[in-house]
Amino acid sequence: MDDPSDVTTLFLALDQEYRRQKNRYFELRATSQFQVTTDLSCSSEELYLHEIDLTPDLGATFRRFHKSSTQRKILRAEREKLTYQEGRSQSLLESFFELTILTRRRHGVPPQPLRWFRNLLGCLGESANIMVAYKDRKPVASIFTLRHRNTLTYKYGCSDARFHNLGGTHLLFWRAMQSAKDHGLTVFDLGRSTVQNEGLIRFKERWGAKRSSLFYMTFTAAGLARGVSSHSGTDWKIRYAKRFFKYAPSSVLSFIGDALYKHIG
């Protein structure tokens, strides 16, 4: 919405529903901060959104990529003869999920449930797509994308760290952009990043992505917004949990993710 009066109308409707249902909080996500008159407490967090403009021709798009960290990795993947498949099949979903478990283990967190991804494919139909890169028929990297109107959104990515030097993820990003352009899409959305995640921001901007701000505003009557309450005394629990997740068997990680993702995902 561009008209401030529309924002006010939306906010009043959400405020009324929030109080009627006795919810804990509600959240607005906007590309700019705005002021509303309310007796609710508000906490705000700035994040970054990165988008790649697909309107130039593919040659111009490729030339915008960082030469050493992006262009060369795409060319390396082609020299290594990495192949890829895309679609919504059960075999692609299984390969994607196996790589998801590896990736989430590296990060020290449980994976999203397999049924979550299966539901995405079932509910979103052809708007959802899985791409998997292979080295000698072994899955080495995968991405999960969503399409809406003129935008292709990179939603999930995963990989086998033993093959990172082959450039599998870079190959999939490039192929996804080529396919999006073939279908008339004009934007490749790389999603949000916290302002503290300098590595992820650098990765996205080396694709020539343009950065803009997102503001997540959480409103609550309790005075404590989600995610800003004190975590004093729990840091050691988080550290031990991450250590456990890094070494737990895949079956255990899957079980934990299935049980807890709706609470912590």
Residue, then its C-alpha position, 0 to 999 in steps of 0.5 A: m500500500d502506498d497511501p498512508s490512509d490505507v495503512t491506517t485502515l489496515f492497522l485499525a482492522l488488525d488491532q480490532e481483530y487482535r483484541r477480539q481474539k485475545n492474541r499475544y501480538f500481531e506483526l506488520r512488515a513494510t518497506s518503510q516505517f510508519q506512525v500510527t496512533t495506538d496504546l499498544s507497545c511496538s518493537s521494530e526490527e530492520l532487515y534487508l531485502h535483496e532482489i535481482d533485476l531480470t529485465p536486462d539480457l542474460g549477458a548483461t545480467f551475468r556481467r553484473f555478477h562478481k567475477s571471482s566469487t560468482q562468475r567463476k563458480i558458475l563456470r566451474a560447475e559447468r566444467e565439472k559437468l554438473t547436471y541438474q533436474e527440476g520439478r515437483s517429483q517425489s524423488l526430487l523432494e527426497s533429494f532436497f530433504e536429504l540435503t536440507i538435513l545436512t545443511r540444518r545439521r551444519h547450522g546446529v538446528p533441526p530441519q523443517p518437517l518433510r510434510w511441510f515441504r510436501n504441503l507446499l508443493g501440494c498447495l502451491g502447485e506449479s508455483a513451487n519448484i525444486m531444483v537439484a544439482y548432481k555430480d555423477r548422479k549424486p545430489v550436491a545442492s538444491i534450491f526451493t523456489l516460489r513463483h508469484r506474478n512477475t517474481l521468482t522467490y528463492k525460499y530454501g537452499c541446501s547443499d552437501a558441504r563436501f562439494h561446495n567447491l564445485g559451485g552447485t548452488h551457483l549453477l542452480f541460481w543461474r539456471a533459475m534466473q535463465s528459466a525465470k526470464d524465459h517465462g517472462l519474470t522480471v525479478f529474482d527475490l533472494g529474500r530477507s537478511t538480518v543486518q548483522n549477517e554480513g556473509l549472507i548480505r555479501f553473497k547476495e550482493r555479489w549476484g548484483a542484487k539491489r538492497s532495500s530495507l524491510f521493517y518488521m513491527t510487532f505490536t502487543a499489549a503485554g509490552l514484550a514483543r516476540g523475540v525481544s524478551s530476555h533470554s538471560g540464562t538460556d544461552w548455554k541451553i542454546r549452545y548445547a542444543k546446537r551441539f546436539f543437533k550437529y551430531a544427532p542421527s538424521s532420523v532423530l533430527s527429522f523427528i525433532g524438526d517435525a515435532l518442534y518446527k511449528h514452535i521454533g521454525 
